[in-house]
Amino acid sequence: MKLFEDPITPEKNLLPYDGEVNYFGKIFTAKDADKHLHQLLEDLDWQHDQAVIFGKIVTTKRKVAWYGDHAFEYTYSGILKRASPWPVALLAIKNKVEAHCGAHFNSCLCNLYNDGSEGMAWHSDGEKDLEKHGAIASVTFGAERKFGFKHKRDKTPIYVQLEHGSLLVMKGETQDHWLHRLPPTVKVKTPRVNLTFRTITNF
């Protein structure tokens, strides 16, 4: 199922069942999106991500940074991360995202994909530290990329094109029943910064 040509209606649930995903489209002007992209690339403390795969620690080309209200300890992919204090570059973005989706977030996992060769395999954000059924707001700056969902039971696929300066929100039972991924592509030669605002409760 493809949604590339559907009109953008934030109230519409992109998932047919077992969860809720809303795509707001571009919530930043092109000028502001370009400014934020430049600031994020320059100001965030980007580090190569690590994951435990088959018992071995693997370092990825993709880079990450994590920020929050407190020095949260958060484990994903078998690696413990600790949040740093919010940088100025993120706070204005956070405020606008919260106003659009009606939720408050206390942390943000930032991802830097240098080009289309870097992506993310199928997974769900079901870590025990996250607010159960809480919203996760995903903001894209930079290269436009295809983003996919797949139902865990019947494998129903859904794809949406994430634009520069856009907002996508996952909430409800989405993480219980759906996987999501960022597929690699040879067509994209420029970087994409993805900000995933979330709420940590186990601290």
Secondary structure, DSSP 8 states (H G I E B T S, - for coil): -B-TTS---TTS-SSSSSSEEEEEEE-S-HHHHHHHHHHHHHHS--EEEEEEETTEEEEEEEEEEEEESS--EEEETTEEEE-B---HHHHHHHHHHHHHHT---SEEEEEEE-STT--EEEE----TTB-TT--EEEEEEES-EEEEEEETTT--EEEEEE-TTEEEEEETTHHHHEEEEE---SS--S-EEEEEEE-B---
